[in-house]
């Protein structure tokens, strides 16, 4: 059984680990379980194994310096051996050779479990960004779309089959 206080302590560890930028330590936040998965905010940021999570982390390593990663009032739901977390994440980062920091507000959900070593680990995570052309108060994006910003919407089935998810990726 997981307790809310230990889940909060784990979330604090997640925050500091991402800011520290140690890829091995970040990977160690994830479960070794065969069911581990992580979906990021980018279309191709779908990993359905620990090895794929490691590949995604390797791809972005060194590209950014995380200066803030903090959960904003996470909702924690305890369900026996699992904890479900929903939160906004305040994410600030700096791109090398740029002086300005960038900021995003991510929406994040996670399923956490206790590993065989007794440590809490991420079993599943999902991060997303709001749809840029969604009209507030409406459930779907607006009908006016910027073609460049929504190139993914026009991908053909063949192009989608190359991405690491779907029946062939699971």
C-alpha positions as CSV (number, residue, x, y, z in Angstrom):
1,X,0.0,0.0,0.0
2,X,1.2,3.5,-0.8
3,X,0.6,6.4,1.4
4,X,0.0,10.0,0.3
5,X,3.0,11.4,2.3
6,X,5.5,9.0,0.6
7,X,4.0,9.8,-2.8
8,X,4.5,13.5,-2.2
9,X,8.1,12.8,-1.1
10,X,8.5,10.9,-4.4
11,X,7.1,13.9,-6.4
12,X,9.6,16.1,-4.6
13,X,12.3,13.7,-5.7
14,X,11.1,13.8,-9.3
15,X,11.2,17.6,-9.3
16,X,14.8,17.8,-8.0
17,X,16.0,14.9,-10.3
18,X,14.7,16.6,-13.4
19,X,16.4,19.9,-12.4
20,X,19.6,18.1,-11.6
21,X,19.6,16.7,-15.2
22,X,21.2,13.4,-14.4
23,X,19.8,11.1,-17.1
24,X,20.6,7.9,-15.1
25,X,18.8,9.3,-12.1
26,X,15.8,10.3,-14.2
27,X,15.6,6.8,-15.8
28,X,15.8,5.3,-12.3
29,X,12.5,7.1,-11.5
30,X,10.8,4.6,-13.9
31,X,9.8,1.1,-13.1
32,X,11.7,-1.9,-14.5
33,X,8.2,-3.6,-15.1
34,X,7.4,-4.8,-18.6
35,X,4.3,-2.6,-18.5
36,X,6.2,0.7,-18.1
37,X,5.3,3.4,-20.6
38,X,5.8,7.1,-21.0
39,X,4.1,9.5,-23.4
40,X,5.5,13.0,-23.8
41,X,4.1,16.1,-25.3
42,X,5.7,15.5,-28.8
43,X,4.0,13.3,-31.4
44,X,6.9,10.9,-31.5
45,X,7.5,10.9,-27.7
46,X,5.8,7.5,-27.0
47,X,7.8,4.8,-25.2
48,X,6.4,1.4,-24.3
49,X,9.5,-0.1,-22.6
50,X,12.3,1.1,-20.3
51,X,14.7,0.8,-23.3
52,X,12.5,3.2,-25.4
53,X,12.3,5.6,-22.4
54,X,16.1,5.6,-22.3
55,X,16.3,6.3,-26.0
56,X,13.9,9.2,-25.7
57,X,16.0,10.6,-22.9
58,X,19.2,10.1,-24.9
59,X,17.7,12.0,-27.8
60,X,17.0,15.1,-25.7
61,X,20.1,14.9,-23.5
62,X,22.1,18.1,-23.6
63,X,19.6,19.9,-25.7
64,X,18.0,21.7,-22.8
65,X,18.8,22.7,-19.2
66,X,15.8,22.3,-16.9
67,X,15.7,25.2,-14.5
68,X,12.3,24.4,-12.9
69,X,10.1,21.3,-12.8
70,X,7.4,21.6,-10.2
71,X,4.1,20.0,-9.6
72,X,1.3,22.4,-9.0
73,X,-1.2,21.1,-6.4
74,X,-1.1,17.4,-7.5
75,X,-4.2,15.3,-7.0
76,X,-3.1,12.0,-5.6
77,X,-5.5,9.0,-5.7
78,X,-4.4,5.9,-3.8
79,X,-5.6,2.6,-5.1
80,X,-3.9,-0.2,-3.2
81,X,-0.5,-0.8,-4.6
82,X,-0.9,2.1,-7.1
83,X,-1.0,5.9,-6.8
84,X,-2.5,7.9,-9.6
85,X,-1.3,11.5,-9.9
86,X,-2.8,14.3,-11.9
87,X,-1.1,17.7,-11.9
88,X,0.0,20.7,-13.9
89,X,3.7,20.9,-14.1
90,X,5.5,24.2,-14.2
91,X,8.4,23.5,-16.6
92,X,11.2,26.1,-17.3
93,X,14.2,25.4,-19.4
94,X,17.1,27.0,-21.2
95,X,18.3,26.0,-24.6
96,X,22.1,26.1,-25.0
97,X,23.4,29.2,-26.7
98,X,20.2,31.1,-25.8
99,X,20.0,33.6,-22.9
100,X,16.3,33.5,-22.4
101,X,14.5,30.8,-20.4
102,X,11.4,29.3,-21.9
103,X,8.4,28.1,-19.9
104,X,5.6,25.6,-20.5
105,X,2.8,24.4,-18.3
106,X,2.5,20.7,-18.9
107,X,-0.5,18.6,-17.9
108,X,0.8,15.4,-16.4
109,X,-0.7,12.1,-15.2
110,X,1.2,9.2,-13.7
111,X,0.6,5.8,-12.3
112,X,3.1,5.0,-9.5
113,X,4.0,1.7,-7.9
114,X,6.3,0.4,-5.3
115,X,9.2,-1.6,-6.9
116,X,10.7,-4.8,-5.6
117,X,13.4,-2.7,-3.9
118,X,10.7,-0.9,-1.9
119,X,11.2,2.4,-3.8
120,X,8.3,4.1,-5.6
121,X,8.7,4.2,-9.3
122,X,6.7,5.6,-12.3
123,X,4.8,2.8,-14.1
124,X,3.1,5.0,-16.6
125,X,3.4,8.7,-17.3
126,X,1.7,11.0,-19.8
127,X,2.5,14.7,-20.4
128,X,0.6,16.9,-22.8
129,X,0.3,20.6,-23.8
130,X,-3.0,22.2,-24.4
131,X,-4.2,22.3,-28.1
132,X,-3.1,25.7,-29.3
133,X,-6.3,26.5,-31.3
134,X,-8.8,25.1,-28.9
135,X,-11.5,27.7,-28.1
136,X,-12.0,28.0,-24.3
137,X,-15.2,26.4,-23.2
138,X,-15.4,24.1,-26.2
139,X,-14.3,20.5,-26.2
140,X,-12.7,20.5,-29.6
141,X,-10.1,22.7,-31.4
142,X,-11.5,25.5,-33.5
143,X,-12.1,25.1,-37.2
144,X,-9.4,27.6,-38.2
145,X,-6.1,25.7,-38.2
146,X,-2.5,26.9,-38.8
147,X,-1.2,24.3,-41.4
148,X,2.4,24.4,-40.1
149,X,1.4,24.1,-36.5
150,X,-0.8,21.1,-37.2
151,X,1.2,19.1,-39.7
152,X,0.7,16.0,-37.7
153,X,-3.0,16.1,-38.4
154,X,-2.3,15.6,-42.1
155,X,0.0,12.5,-41.7
156,X,-1.0,9.6,-43.9
157,X,-1.5,6.2,-42.4
158,X,1.8,5.0,-43.8
159,X,3.7,7.8,-41.9
160,X,1.9,7.0,-38.7
161,X,2.9,3.3,-39.0
162,X,6.5,4.4,-38.6
163,X,5.9,5.9,-35.2
164,X,6.8,3.8,-32.1
165,X,3.2,3.2,-31.0
166,X,0.1,1.4,-32.2
167,X,-0.3,-2.3,-32.7
168,X,3.2,-2.7,-34.1
169,X,4.8,-0.7,-31.2
170,X,3.0,-2.4,-28.3
